Amino acid sequence: MNWQRARTDEKRNERKGAIYKAAFTLFKKSGYDKVSFNGIAVEAGFTKSNMYRYFSSKEEIFLNVFADLFESWVNEYSKQLQTLEQDVQVETFAYAWFNSMLSHPRLLDLMPILFVSLERNSSFEQLLKFKRLAMNLLYSTTLDISRIYPEIAGEKAFKFLTLSYAATANYWAATMQSDALKKIYQLDEFQALKPDFEKDLTTSIEIIIRGLRAS
């Protein structure tokens, strides 16, 4: 596809949407390290020079894609938290997190990439911009958490989000198994180690909440 230069905000957003879609497809298929700026341009139907009108690097594209997905999740998760009463059962709270994540599979697919790869490749300026955005988005979520569990306020609420994010990325990554690993987990001797995203994640969230409330 040969793109003409965008001359309106609507057209520019259309171009960025095409780049986001191409980038997500490649990141999910090949992982972060194997995707190049030029590869994203080809997938989106752009020339490399046209791509530079919108983004300066692969890292910037990834952060923008992830930020859009992350903001969508934060908004939905906050709405779920607002339906929960104070001191709700920890199991109910854990499933609210699990269900919110499960309803955003594209975010889940990119979370392990951000956690493991991107943060060691992005520039200080790119990461600073993203971290500030994330902090601003999550601030209202920490207030919802503190309303539900008054013992978890301020830094503790952010600690919950940090630990829960790490657990989610880790357990979701464990579901991406090679054929050989799938065969290993079919053997009786390894059943105890077989990943179970729902059980593993909700159990971890429960442990995190109980620990923070007790500390």
WOPEDA-V303585 format. One record per residue. PSI is psi in degrees with one decimal (none if undefined). OMEGA is omega in whole degrees, -180 to 180 (999 if undefined). Layout:
# WOPEDA-V303585
psi,omega
PSI,OMEGA
PSI,OMEGA
This chain:
# WOPEDA-V303585
psi,omega
130.7,179
112.6,-178
133.0,169
156.3,-179
130.6,-179
131.2,-178
1.8,177
160.4,178
-37.8,180
-43.3,180
-39.5,179
-40.7,178
-34.1,177
-42.6,179
-45.2,179
-37.9,178
-39.6,178
-38.8,178
-43.7,178
-46.0,-178
-44.2,180
-43.5,-179
-44.9,-180
-44.1,180
-45.2,-177
-41.0,180
-41.1,180
-39.4,-177
-43.1,-169
-8.0,-175
172.3,-174
-48.7,-170
-29.0,-175
-1.7,180
135.7,179
161.1,176
-44.5,-180
-35.6,179
-39.6,177
-41.0,179
-45.5,180
-45.1,-180
-36.0,-178
-8.4,-179
26.4,179
159.1,164
159.9,-179
-38.5,-179
-36.7,178
-35.6,179
-36.3,-177
-11.6,175
-18.5,-176
-36.6,-177
151.9,-177
-16.0,-175
166.7,174
-40.0,-179
-42.5,180
-40.1,178
-48.4,-178
-46.8,-178
-36.9,178
-41.9,176
-48.5,-178
-40.8,-179
-40.5,178
-46.2,-180
-38.8,-179
-43.2,179
-40.5,178
-43.0,179
-46.2,-179
-45.0,-179
-42.5,-180
-41.5,-179
-39.8,178
-39.4,178
-38.3,178
-42.4,-179
-33.8,-179
-15.2,178
-8.9,-177
139.4,180
163.1,178
139.5,179
33.3,176
154.7,179
138.5,-177
-36.4,180
-40.5,179
-42.5,179
-42.4,-179
-39.6,-180
-27.1,175
-42.4,177
-49.4,-178
-48.3,-177
-35.3,179
-40.0,179
-43.1,-177
-26.4,180
-0.4,177
67.7,-175
-31.0,180
-37.8,175
-44.5,179
-41.7,-178
-30.6,-178
-17.5,-177
-46.6,180
-29.9,180
-44.7,178
-44.8,-173
-37.8,-173
-42.6,-169
-50.2,-166
-39.2,-173
-12.2,176
-1.1,-179
-23.1,-177
155.9,178
163.4,178
-45.1,-177
-41.4,180
-44.5,-180
-38.7,180
-45.0,179
-44.0,-179
-44.0,-179
-39.0,177
-40.6,177
-46.5,-180
-43.7,179
-44.1,-180
-40.5,179
-40.4,-174
-14.1,-177
-46.8,180
-31.2,178
-38.0,178
-32.5,178
-38.3,177
-41.1,179
-42.8,-179
-32.0,176
-40.2,-178
-45.9,180
92.8,-177
-24.1,179
-18.3,-178
90.5,-177
159.6,175
-123.3,-178
-33.2,179
-38.3,180
-40.8,176
-34.8,177
-40.1,176
-47.7,-178
-40.7,180
-48.5,-179
-40.1,-178
-36.7,176
-47.1,-179
-43.0,179
-42.3,-180
-47.7,-180
-41.0,-178
-48.3,-177
-32.4,177
-40.1,178
-33.7,-179
-18.7,179
-13.3,-179
78.7,-171
144.9,172
166.0,179
-37.4,180
-42.2,-179
-36.4,177
-40.1,179
-37.4,178
-45.6,-177
-9.7,175
-15.2,179
139.7,-177
-37.9,-175
-15.1,-179
11.9,-178
-35.0,-179
-21.1,-179
-4.3,-177
125.6,-179
138.6,175
97.1,-171
-47.2,-178
-52.3,-178
-45.7,-178
-44.4,-177
-47.5,-178
-37.2,178
-41.9,179
-42.4,179
-41.4,178
-44.4,180
-43.0,180
-46.5,-179
-46.7,-179
-39.3,179
-42.8,-180
-36.2,179
-29.2,-177
-20.0,-174
none,999
